[in-house]
Amino acid sequence: MKPFEIKLMGYEAIEKVVKPSGDSGRVYVPKSWVGKKVKIILLEPVEG
């Protein structure tokens, strides 16, 4: 997987580590973001 440049306009940004949750991963965001559109961007390559 090769990195590529992404240019976004937004209102706020947070950087977090994805935590395990069942068969997937989970990232918690502020409650005020509920119902809002967000984008999740992978910042490190996936190993394997």
mmJSON file of the N, C-alpha and C atoms, coordinates in Angstrom:
{"data_MODEL":{"atom_site":{
"group_PDB":["ATOM","ATOM","ATOM","ATOM","ATOM","ATOM","ATOM","ATOM","ATOM","ATOM","ATOM","ATOM","ATOM","ATOM","ATOM","ATOM","ATOM","ATOM","ATOM","ATOM","ATOM","ATOM","ATOM","ATOM","ATOM","ATOM","ATOM","ATOM","ATOM","ATOM","ATOM","ATOM","ATOM","ATOM","ATOM","ATOM","ATOM","ATOM","ATOM","ATOM","ATOM","ATOM","ATOM","ATOM","ATOM","ATOM","ATOM","ATOM","ATOM","ATOM","ATOM","ATOM","ATOM","ATOM","ATOM","ATOM","ATOM","ATOM","ATOM","ATOM","ATOM","ATOM","ATOM","ATOM","ATOM","ATOM","ATOM","ATOM","ATOM","ATOM","ATOM","ATOM","ATOM","ATOM","ATOM","ATOM","ATOM","ATOM","ATOM","ATOM","ATOM","ATOM","ATOM","ATOM","ATOM","ATOM","ATOM","ATOM","ATOM","ATOM","ATOM","ATOM","ATOM","ATOM","ATOM","ATOM","ATOM","ATOM","ATOM","ATOM","ATOM","ATOM","ATOM","ATOM","ATOM","ATOM","ATOM","ATOM","ATOM","ATOM","ATOM","ATOM","ATOM","ATOM","ATOM","ATOM","ATOM","ATOM","ATOM","ATOM","ATOM","ATOM","ATOM","ATOM","ATOM","ATOM","ATOM","ATOM","ATOM","ATOM","ATOM","ATOM","ATOM","ATOM","ATOM","ATOM","ATOM","ATOM","ATOM","ATOM","ATOM","ATOM","ATOM","ATOM"],
"id":[1,2,3,4,5,6,7,8,9,10,11,12,13,14,15,16,17,18,19,20,21,22,23,24,25,26,27,28,29,30,31,32,33,34,35,36,37,38,39,40,41,42,43,44,45,46,47,48,49,50,51,52,53,54,55,56,57,58,59,60,61,62,63,64,65,66,67,68,69,70,71,72,73,74,75,76,77,78,79,80,81,82,83,84,85,86,87,88,89,90,91,92,93,94,95,96,97,98,99,100,101,102,103,104,105,106,107,108,109,110,111,112,113,114,115,116,117,118,119,120,121,122,123,124,125,126,127,128,129,130,131,132,133,134,135,136,137,138,139,140,141,142,143,144],
"type_symbol":["N","C","C","N","C","C","N","C","C","N","C","C","N","C","C","N","C","C","N","C","C","N","C","C","N","C","C","N","C","C","N","C","C","N","C","C","N","C","C","N","C","C","N","C","C","N","C","C","N","C","C","N","C","C","N","C","C","N","C","C","N","C","C","N","C","C","N","C","C","N","C","C","N","C","C","N","C","C","N","C","C","N","C","C","N","C","C","N","C","C","N","C","C","N","C","C","N","C","C","N","C","C","N","C","C","N","C","C","N","C","C","N","C","C","N","C","C","N","C","C","N","C","C","N","C","C","N","C","C","N","C","C","N","C","C","N","C","C","N","C","C","N","C","C"],
"label_atom_id":["N","CA","C","N","CA","C","N","CA","C","N","CA","C","N","CA","C","N","CA","C","N","CA","C","N","CA","C","N","CA","C","N","CA","C","N","CA","C","N","CA","C","N","CA","C","N","CA","C","N","CA","C","N","CA","C","N","CA","C","N","CA","C","N","CA","C","N","CA","C","N","CA","C","N","CA","C","N","CA","C","N","CA","C","N","CA","C","N","CA","C","N","CA","C","N","CA","C","N","CA","C","N","CA","C","N","CA","C","N","CA","C","N","CA","C","N","CA","C","N","CA","C","N","CA","C","N","CA","C","N","CA","C","N","CA","C","N","CA","C","N","CA","C","N","CA","C","N","CA","C","N","CA","C","N","CA","C","N","CA","C","N","CA","C","N","CA","C"],
"label_alt_id":[null,null,null,null,null,null,null,null,null,null,null,null,null,null,null,null,null,null,null,null,null,null,null,null,null,null,null,null,null,null,null,null,null,null,null,null,null,null,null,null,null,null,null,null,null,null,null,null,null,null,null,null,null,null,null,null,null,null,null,null,null,null,null,null,null,null,null,null,null,null,null,null,null,null,null,null,null,null,null,null,null,null,null,null,null,null,null,null,null,null,null,null,null,null,null,null,null,null,null,null,null,null,null,null,null,null,null,null,null,null,null,null,null,null,null,null,null,null,null,null,null,null,null,null,null,null,null,null,null,null,null,null,null,null,null,null,null,null,null,null,null,null,null,null],
"label_comp_id":["MET","MET","MET","LYS","LYS","LYS","PRO","PRO","PRO","PHE","PHE","PHE","GLU","GLU","GLU","ILE","ILE","ILE","LYS","LYS","LYS","LEU","LEU","LEU","MET","MET","MET","GLY","GLY","GLY","TYR","TYR","TYR","GLU","GLU","GLU","ALA","ALA","ALA","ILE","ILE","ILE","GLU","GLU","GLU","LYS","LYS","LYS","VAL","VAL","VAL","VAL","VAL","VAL","LYS","LYS","LYS","PRO","PRO","PRO","SER","SER","SER","GLY","GLY","GLY","ASP","ASP","ASP","SER","SER","SER","GLY","GLY","GLY","ARG","ARG","ARG","VAL","VAL","VAL","TYR","TYR","TYR","VAL","VAL","VAL","PRO","PRO","PRO","LYS","LYS","LYS","SER","SER","SER","TRP","TRP","TRP","VAL","VAL","VAL","GLY","GLY","GLY","LYS","LYS","LYS","LYS","LYS","LYS","VAL","VAL","VAL","LYS","LYS","LYS","ILE","ILE","ILE","ILE","ILE","ILE","LEU","LEU","LEU","LEU","LEU","LEU","GLU","GLU","GLU","PRO","PRO","PRO","VAL","VAL","VAL","GLU","GLU","GLU","GLY","GLY","GLY"],
"label_asym_id":["A","A","A","A","A","A","A","A","A","A","A","A","A","A","A","A","A","A","A","A","A","A","A","A","A","A","A","A","A","A","A","A","A","A","A","A","A","A","A","A","A","A","A","A","A","A","A","A","A","A","A","A","A","A","A","A","A","A","A","A","A","A","A","A","A","A","A","A","A","A","A","A","A","A","A","A","A","A","A","A","A","A","A","A","A","A","A","A","A","A","A","A","A","A","A","A","A","A","A","A","A","A","A","A","A","A","A","A","A","A","A","A","A","A","A","A","A","A","A","A","A","A","A","A","A","A","A","A","A","A","A","A","A","A","A","A","A","A","A","A","A","A","A","A"],
"label_entity_id":["1","1","1","1","1","1","1","1","1","1","1","1","1","1","1","1","1","1","1","1","1","1","1","1","1","1","1","1","1","1","1","1","1","1","1","1","1","1","1","1","1","1","1","1","1","1","1","1","1","1","1","1","1","1","1","1","1","1","1","1","1","1","1","1","1","1","1","1","1","1","1","1","1","1","1","1","1","1","1","1","1","1","1","1","1","1","1","1","1","1","1","1","1","1","1","1","1","1","1","1","1","1","1","1","1","1","1","1","1","1","1","1","1","1","1","1","1","1","1","1","1","1","1","1","1","1","1","1","1","1","1","1","1","1","1","1","1","1","1","1","1","1","1","1"],
"label_seq_id":[1,1,1,2,2,2,3,3,3,4,4,4,5,5,5,6,6,6,7,7,7,8,8,8,9,9,9,10,10,10,11,11,11,12,12,12,13,13,13,14,14,14,15,15,15,16,16,16,17,17,17,18,18,18,19,19,19,20,20,20,21,21,21,22,22,22,23,23,23,24,24,24,25,25,25,26,26,26,27,27,27,28,28,28,29,29,29,30,30,30,31,31,31,32,32,32,33,33,33,34,34,34,35,35,35,36,36,36,37,37,37,38,38,38,39,39,39,40,40,40,41,41,41,42,42,42,43,43,43,44,44,44,45,45,45,46,46,46,47,47,47,48,48,48],
"pdbx_PDB_ins_code":[null,null,null,null,null,null,null,null,null,null,null,null,null,null,null,null,null,null,null,null,null,null,null,null,null,null,null,null,null,null,null,null,null,null,null,null,null,null,null,null,null,null,null,null,null,null,null,null,null,null,null,null,null,null,null,null,null,null,null,null,null,null,null,null,null,null,null,null,null,null,null,null,null,null,null,null,null,null,null,null,null,null,null,null,null,null,null,null,null,null,null,null,null,null,null,null,null,null,null,null,null,null,null,null,null,null,null,null,null,null,null,null,null,null,null,null,null,null,null,null,null,null,null,null,null,null,null,null,null,null,null,null,null,null,null,null,null,null,null,null,null,null,null,null],
"Cartn_x":[0.849,0.0,0.897,0.721,1.528,0.748,1.436,0.748,0.406,-0.643,-1.021,-1.484,-1.433,-1.781,-3.288,-3.834,-5.258,-5.39,-6.206,-6.454,-7.923,-8.18,-9.544,-9.801,-11.044,-11.492,-12.332,-12.132,-12.883,-13.019,-13.642,-13.933,-13.131,-12.678,-11.906,-11.185,-10.063,-9.323,-8.829,-8.893,-8.342,-7.517,-6.444,-5.634,-5.73,-6.126,-6.304,-5.784,-5.626,-5.259,-6.535,-6.751,-7.927,-7.799,-8.861,-8.892,-9.698,-9.361,-10.123,-11.547,-12.471,-13.875,-14.514,-14.618,-15.161,-14.283,-14.881,-14.147,-13.667,-13.735,-13.324,-12.595,-12.468,-11.82,-12.781,-12.451,-13.346,-12.53,-13.054,-12.475,-13.603,-13.416,-14.423,-14.186,-15.26,-15.2,-16.131,-16.022,-16.882,-18.374,-19.181,-20.624,-21.252,-20.682,-21.218,-21.08,-20.267,-20.077,-21.127,-21.945,-22.947,-23.872,-24.056,-24.905,-24.207,-22.928,-22.167,-21.341,-21.002,-20.168,-18.701,-17.951,-16.522,-15.766,-14.455,-13.587,-12.514,-12.204,-11.137,-10.006,-8.798,-7.65,-6.576,-6.161,-5.111,-3.767,-3.051,-1.79,-0.554,-0.714,0.401,0.046,1.04,0.731,0.25,-0.587,-1.061,-0.025,0.46,1.479,0.821,1.501,1.042,0.226],
"Cartn_y":[-1.17,0.0,1.236,2.109,3.322,4.508,5.401,6.587,7.546,8.328,9.345,10.585,11.711,12.983,13.195,13.677,13.979,15.412,16.187,17.569,17.672,18.081,18.16,19.52,19.925,21.089,20.527,21.03,20.514,21.537,21.126,21.997,21.656,20.421,19.986,18.698,18.436,17.197,16.639,15.314,14.633,13.464,13.15,11.99,10.991,9.763,8.714,7.394,6.424,5.062,4.229,3.434,2.571,1.457,1.226,0.175,-1.014,-2.241,-3.41,-3.39,-3.922,-4.011,-5.161,-6.326,-7.498,-7.89,-7.982,-8.343,-7.126,-5.935,-4.718,-3.779,-2.526,-1.522,-0.389,0.399,1.473,2.711,3.873,5.162,5.991,6.472,7.318,8.772,9.478,10.911,11.638,12.964,13.705,13.492,13.511,13.309,14.341,15.534,16.587,16.227,15.225,14.792,13.773,13.271,12.255,12.797,12.014,12.401,13.248,13.581,14.389,13.482,13.965,13.214,13.397,12.293,12.326,11.468,11.643,10.787,10.234,8.969,8.315,8.052,8.498,8.361,7.522,6.436,5.569,6.258,6.511,7.252,6.364,5.064,4.116,2.937,2.302,1.144,-0.04,-0.873,-2.101,-3.178,-3.836,-4.886,-6.193,-6.937,-8.269,-8.259],
"Cartn_z":[0.0,0.0,0.0,-0.972,-1.055,-0.489,0.23,0.737,-0.404,-0.204,-1.175,-0.429,-1.103,-0.475,-0.521,0.599,0.703,1.188,0.511,0.93,1.33,2.577,3.099,3.729,3.72,4.481,5.624,6.834,7.965,9.067,10.145,11.272,12.518,12.612,13.778,13.407,14.057,13.807,15.133,15.254,16.424,15.89,16.584,16.213,17.345,17.026,18.029,17.48,18.363,17.983,18.001,16.959,16.874,17.905,18.664,19.684,19.158,19.594,19.15,19.701,18.891,19.293,18.524,19.152,18.469,17.292,16.088,14.87,14.087,14.691,13.978,14.928,14.545,15.38,15.681,16.696,17.121,17.464,17.081,17.446,18.044,19.253,19.888,19.514,19.222,18.915,19.885,19.969,20.892,20.601,21.648,21.512,20.58,20.533,19.659,18.174,17.854,16.471,16.029,16.938,16.601,15.511,14.46,13.343,12.289,12.505,11.551,10.646,9.462,8.526,8.912,8.993,9.313,8.296,8.237,7.422,8.342,8.172,8.925,7.932,8.264,7.365,8.052,7.414,7.939,7.758,8.859,8.818,8.836,9.08,9.103,8.203,7.57,6.723,7.557,6.955,7.592,7.32,8.361,8.219,7.796,6.926,6.57,5.372],
"occupancy":[1.0,1.0,1.0,1.0,1.0,1.0,1.0,1.0,1.0,1.0,1.0,1.0,1.0,1.0,1.0,1.0,1.0,1.0,1.0,1.0,1.0,1.0,1.0,1.0,1.0,1.0,1.0,1.0,1.0,1.0,1.0,1.0,1.0,1.0,1.0,1.0,1.0,1.0,1.0,1.0,1.0,1.0,1.0,1.0,1.0,1.0,1.0,1.0,1.0,1.0,1.0,1.0,1.0,1.0,1.0,1.0,1.0,1.0,1.0,1.0,1.0,1.0,1.0,1.0,1.0,1.0,1.0,1.0,1.0,1.0,1.0,1.0,1.0,1.0,1.0,1.0,1.0,1.0,1.0,1.0,1.0,1.0,1.0,1.0,1.0,1.0,1.0,1.0,1.0,1.0,1.0,1.0,1.0,1.0,1.0,1.0,1.0,1.0,1.0,1.0,1.0,1.0,1.0,1.0,1.0,1.0,1.0,1.0,1.0,1.0,1.0,1.0,1.0,1.0,1.0,1.0,1.0,1.0,1.0,1.0,1.0,1.0,1.0,1.0,1.0,1.0,1.0,1.0,1.0,1.0,1.0,1.0,1.0,1.0,1.0,1.0,1.0,1.0,1.0,1.0,1.0,1.0,1.0,1.0],
"B_iso_or_equiv":[0.0,0.0,0.0,0.0,0.0,0.0,0.0,0.0,0.0,0.0,0.0,0.0,0.0,0.0,0.0,0.0,0.0,0.0,0.0,0.0,0.0,0.0,0.0,0.0,0.0,0.0,0.0,0.0,0.0,0.0,0.0,0.0,0.0,0.0,0.0,0.0,0.0,0.0,0.0,0.0,0.0,0.0,0.0,0.0,0.0,0.0,0.0,0.0,0.0,0.0,0.0,0.0,0.0,0.0,0.0,0.0,0.0,0.0,0.0,0.0,0.0,0.0,0.0,0.0,0.0,0.0,0.0,0.0,0.0,0.0,0.0,0.0,0.0,0.0,0.0,0.0,0.0,0.0,0.0,0.0,0.0,0.0,0.0,0.0,0.0,0.0,0.0,0.0,0.0,0.0,0.0,0.0,0.0,0.0,0.0,0.0,0.0,0.0,0.0,0.0,0.0,0.0,0.0,0.0,0.0,0.0,0.0,0.0,0.0,0.0,0.0,0.0,0.0,0.0,0.0,0.0,0.0,0.0,0.0,0.0,0.0,0.0,0.0,0.0,0.0,0.0,0.0,0.0,0.0,0.0,0.0,0.0,0.0,0.0,0.0,0.0,0.0,0.0,0.0,0.0,0.0,0.0,0.0,0.0],
"pdbx_formal_charge":[null,null,null,null,null,null,null,null,null,null,null,null,null,null,null,null,null,null,null,null,null,null,null,null,null,null,null,null,null,null,null,null,null,null,null,null,null,null,null,null,null,null,null,null,null,null,null,null,null,null,null,null,null,null,null,null,null,null,null,null,null,null,null,null,null,null,null,null,null,null,null,null,null,null,null,null,null,null,null,null,null,null,null,null,null,null,null,null,null,null,null,null,null,null,null,null,null,null,null,null,null,null,null,null,null,null,null,null,null,null,null,null,null,null,null,null,null,null,null,null,null,null,null,null,null,null,null,null,null,null,null,null,null,null,null,null,null,null,null,null,null,null,null,null],
"auth_seq_id":[1,1,1,2,2,2,3,3,3,4,4,4,5,5,5,6,6,6,7,7,7,8,8,8,9,9,9,10,10,10,11,11,11,12,12,12,13,13,13,14,14,14,15,15,15,16,16,16,17,17,17,18,18,18,19,19,19,20,20,20,21,21,21,22,22,22,23,23,23,24,24,24,25,25,25,26,26,26,27,27,27,28,28,28,29,29,29,30,30,30,31,31,31,32,32,32,33,33,33,34,34,34,35,35,35,36,36,36,37,37,37,38,38,38,39,39,39,40,40,40,41,41,41,42,42,42,43,43,43,44,44,44,45,45,45,46,46,46,47,47,47,48,48,48],
"auth_comp_id":["MET","MET","MET","LYS","LYS","LYS","PRO","PRO","PRO","PHE","PHE","PHE","GLU","GLU","GLU","ILE","ILE","ILE","LYS","LYS","LYS","LEU","LEU","LEU","MET","MET","MET","GLY","GLY","GLY","TYR","TYR","TYR","GLU","GLU","GLU","ALA","ALA","ALA","ILE","ILE","ILE","GLU","GLU","GLU","LYS","LYS","LYS","VAL","VAL","VAL","VAL","VAL","VAL","LYS","LYS","LYS","PRO","PRO","PRO","SER","SER","SER","GLY","GLY","GLY","ASP","ASP","ASP","SER","SER","SER","GLY","GLY","GLY","ARG","ARG","ARG","VAL","VAL","VAL","TYR","TYR","TYR","VAL","VAL","VAL","PRO","PRO","PRO","LYS","LYS","LYS","SER","SER","SER","TRP","TRP","TRP","VAL","VAL","VAL","GLY","GLY","GLY","LYS","LYS","LYS","LYS","LYS","LYS","VAL","VAL","VAL","LYS","LYS","LYS","ILE","ILE","ILE","ILE","ILE","ILE","LEU","LEU","LEU","LEU","LEU","LEU","GLU","GLU","GLU","PRO","PRO","PRO","VAL","VAL","VAL","GLU","GLU","GLU","GLY","GLY","GLY"],
"auth_asym_id":["A","A","A","A","A","A","A","A","A","A","A","A","A","A","A","A","A","A","A","A","A","A","A","A","A","A","A","A","A","A","A","A","A","A","A","A","A","A","A","A","A","A","A","A","A","A","A","A","A","A","A","A","A","A","A","A","A","A","A","A","A","A","A","A","A","A","A","A","A","A","A","A","A","A","A","A","A","A","A","A","A","A","A","A","A","A","A","A","A","A","A","A","A","A","A","A","A","A","A","A","A","A","A","A","A","A","A","A","A","A","A","A","A","A","A","A","A","A","A","A","A","A","A","A","A","A","A","A","A","A","A","A","A","A","A","A","A","A","A","A","A","A","A","A"],
"auth_atom_id":["N","CA","C","N","CA","C","N","CA","C","N","CA","C","N","CA","C","N","CA","C","N","CA","C","N","CA","C","N","CA","C","N","CA","C","N","CA","C","N","CA","C","N","CA","C","N","CA","C","N","CA","C","N","CA","C","N","CA","C","N","CA","C","N","CA","C","N","CA","C","N","CA","C","N","CA","C","N","CA","C","N","CA","C","N","CA","C","N","CA","C","N","CA","C","N","CA","C","N","CA","C","N","CA","C","N","CA","C","N","CA","C","N","CA","C","N","CA","C","N","CA","C","N","CA","C","N","CA","C","N","CA","C","N","CA","C","N","CA","C","N","CA","C","N","CA","C","N","CA","C","N","CA","C","N","CA","C","N","CA","C","N","CA","C","N","CA","C"],
"pdbx_PDB_model_num":[1,1,1,1,1,1,1,1,1,1,1,1,1,1,1,1,1,1,1,1,1,1,1,1,1,1,1,1,1,1,1,1,1,1,1,1,1,1,1,1,1,1,1,1,1,1,1,1,1,1,1,1,1,1,1,1,1,1,1,1,1,1,1,1,1,1,1,1,1,1,1,1,1,1,1,1,1,1,1,1,1,1,1,1,1,1,1,1,1,1,1,1,1,1,1,1,1,1,1,1,1,1,1,1,1,1,1,1,1,1,1,1,1,1,1,1,1,1,1,1,1,1,1,1,1,1,1,1,1,1,1,1,1,1,1,1,1,1,1,1,1,1,1,1]
}}}
